[in-house]
Amino acid sequence: MTNERPIDRRKIIFAAFAAVPVAALPGPARASIADPAVLATLDGLKESHRCMEAADALLGADMVKFAAWQRLNPCPRSKRGTRRWTKVSRKVLGELTGDSLDTLREAQDRFREAGKAVVASMEGRP
């Protein structure tokens, strides 16, 4: 089992969108993005994406700590020991990742709201 995380397609789409300069967009899209209100909502989206990436990195660091704990505390082979180890490992996982997981969820909510704001600001445009 590798420690590689699955690819998040939303991040790839956002990175591709962020890499496209406004001048390279076709006529109607360029005109709609030239609006200051739309640009402001896009800036908010980019900032919330940066916050989400930082929170994801924080959670990743905490998961590395949990993986180290798992290596130091292997699961016993007995049924009773496995149940006890599972309870302890869930508690340790909650202690290690609780704050960073909450931060990531809040950042994801802000990113989702920023995306909705971008869509709302572009509604009714050609």
C-alpha positions, 0 to 999 in steps of 0.5 A: 500500500502506497502513501500516494493520495488520489488525484483530486480533479477539482484541483486540476481543473482549478489549476488549469483555469488559474493558469489561463490569462484573461487576454487568452480567453475568447471574446465573450468570456474576456468581456465578462471577466473584464467586469470588476465584480467578476474579477473580485469574485475570482480573486476571492475564489483563488484566495479560498483555494490557497487557504484550502491547499494550506489546510490540506497540507496541514492535514497531510502533515498530521496524517504522516504523524499518524502513520508514524504512530501506526508503525510504532504501534502495530495492530495485535493479532488477537481479536480482543487486542485488535478491538482495543487497538482500533479504539485507541487508534481512532482516539489517536487519529482524532487527537492528531487530525481533529483541528486540521480536519476541521480547518480543511472542512471550513476551507472547503466550505469557503471555497464552495461559497466562493465558487457559488459567488463566481457563478452568481456574478457571471449569471446573465452575462453573454 
